[in-house]
Amino acid sequence: MNISWNEFCDKVYGCFMGKCIAGTVGAPYEGYKGIMDVQYTPELFGQAQTQSETVPNDDLDLQVLWLEVIEKNGPNFTSEDLAKAFYEKCPYAPGEYATFKKNYELGLRPPLTGSFNNHYYLEGMGAPIRAEIWACLAPGEPLLAAELAEKDGCLDHKGESVIAEQYVAVLEALAFTGKYDIQTLVVKALTYIDEHSRFYQMAGRVIELCSRTKDWKQILTLILRDYGHPDCTNLFQNMGIILMALLLGCGNFITTVMLALNCGFDTDCTCATVGSIIGICEGARNLHRKYKFGDQKYALGVKTTRRSDRVLDLAVDIARAALLFTDRYKKTVITGTPSGKMPVIESKASFPLHLSIRYENDDPTIAPGEIKRVSIHLEPAMRLKVAGTIQFAAPAGFSVNPEEKKFKIGMFNPDFTVNIAAAKDIPVLMEKNIITCTITLENGDVYRQSFGVVGAQIWKVYGPFWENTSYAPPPRAMESYYHSLPAGSSESESLTILRQFHLNMKADWKKEYLEEQLLGNAVLPQELIDDPTYQGFVVNIRKDKFSFEDFMSNTMPCVVYLVRDVYAENECTVNLQVGHCDVFRLWHDGNLLAYSDCVEHWTPENIHVRNVVLHKGCNRFVVKAARSSTVSDFSMMFTKDGPCTDIITTLGSGRL
């Protein structure tokens, strides 16, 4: 593909003009679940305005950060380069962004920052909405666009969401060729992603539905039936909406954006994505001519600055950055490039070695008395012979064996394993435990890097406590208990009572089994002291979300009590997020802090509790949780300032 510099810049400008305009259209409706009937007006799209300004949006924010990373590091940037910028310069933390920032702060690195402890947002829209820059850096080069997108997506996602970002990047890279209409682009882009993925299946299903009917409400109903998710930012329903809008909108910007908008859910993302795709196909000049869009200005919510706030200047800067990648192009030639347009990569002290970490079983957690095997891989930044030593230093209560390792890199890059041990009698196990690596080269140069091991949460579990569905006293010798069961008002009801007694149990969460002992100073009755149910047992919980099945292999409906001493190094005021799917009570130092009497779908944020004061030292949290049916999920996380803010990593668990 040959494309002139002017045409290339026009398409990049069209991409981000379309993204900004359509994203601003969708922003006020973000998160609305249900069909809307928003009517088109020129004012909604800012048409006929000589200049309009978009609202800050992470869809654009992070791509501007990625541009800065590329301008500083060049085409060989790494996921770790992106991660560093993400952590340091993105002040907000919704969903998967909070999970990424927590994992990064704990000393984990991509791709583990995206996969570890990411229960609810693993398949979020946070990755697909960042795809445009990779397409613009690889116009007409779908394989390169997919490769670059993967470096990004793994920061805070895994699997399907990364595939979805690759798909959007591929589709948009192909759009630069001008060879395909929208419908063909949607289909052709699928040939570049994993055909066994659920995303591939969903896309195929939407293409099939759109070939059979143009009734978008009917198609939306079927998308939600087969791929719906309660999270408004989940990728499946939102990518389904994007594909449907593209296929039914037939390349018309207004029609396509309004289709995406009126389907609801993550509307800023769905609208922005279809807007960027059509923007590439049309180019900025055609968007101006057909739709009377004026010059665009953008606002940022991340900590970076550009040479101006004009979308045109941003687009030109992205086009310039694409010139750094032309050596990797297989098919595309950008002609007529003005001299001096390529960015000048900042000179910086380069670390001559890349250190990569692999945890045993991809599990970075550790508990008292455990040893965690960590594989270390050293690779030179260039083809150089490098020799030296690497020394490891661990926080108090931890040891590293060996503490020092000599290495020599020549024809082969060294791999070796270290064993990180947590003392069996460690008094407090912090969640954040950073291992420092000091690398000294033969020439005397010294470099430092680090990685983390994540301390498990230490809980003590009491139970299980269960009840029969109906009460019948223990029968004596030669006596049947059947006559003690409640009598039904009919034969059917009596049979139901009997069979429920035989086949079921119940979790009686209203019954107080251990409240007086765990919340007060009451002593267990003598006859219960040796009962394992009341003695309790210690468990190490490896992730924020846990289920009864993580520490008990029974499947009974039941009630358990869980006790954890949360350790704070200093008094602090935090915010608590509780996730649950069944009835629970949560006490802090004997005071009821949160509760729910209902069964609902677990999310990390079912309940928010503001301004919880943790005193210095151990703070006792007691949870009474019920499993009424087959699953009982629970989580408890502390954040700095409520929803969409950083998760606190500086707490630990006292020993019980």
Secondary structure, 3 states (H helix, E strand, C coil): CEEEHHHHHHHHHHHHHHHHHHHHHHHHHCCECCCCCCCCCCCCCCCCCCEEECCCCHHHHHHHHHHHHHHHHCCCCCHHHHHHHHHHHCCCCCCHHHHHHHHHHCCCCCCHHHHCCCCCCCCECCCHHHCHHHHHHCCCCHHHHHHHHHHHHCCCCCCHHHHHHHHHHHHHHHHCCCCCCHHHHHHHHHHHCCCCCHHHHHHHHHHHHHHHCCCHHHHHHHHHHHHCCCCCCEHHHHHHHHHHHHHHHCCCHHHHHHHHHHCCECHHHHHHHHHHHHHHHHCHHHHHHHHCCCEEECCCCCCCCCCCCEHHHHHHHHHHHHHHHHHHCCCCEEECCCCCCCCCCCCCCCCCEEEEEEEHHHCCEECCCCEEEEEEEEEECCCCCEEEEEEEECCCCEEEECCEEEEEECCCCCEEEEEEEECCCCCEEECEEEEEEEEEECCCCEEEEEEEEEECEEEEEEEEECECCCCCCCCCCCCCCHHHCCCCCCHHHHHHHHHHHHHCCECCCCCCCCHHHHHCCCCCCHHHCCCHHHHCEEEEECCCEEEHHHCCCCCCCEEEEEEEEEEECCCEEEEEEEEECCCEEEEECCEEEEEECCCCCCCCCCEEEEEEEECCEEEEEEEEEEECCCCCEEEEEEECCCCCCCECCCEEEECC
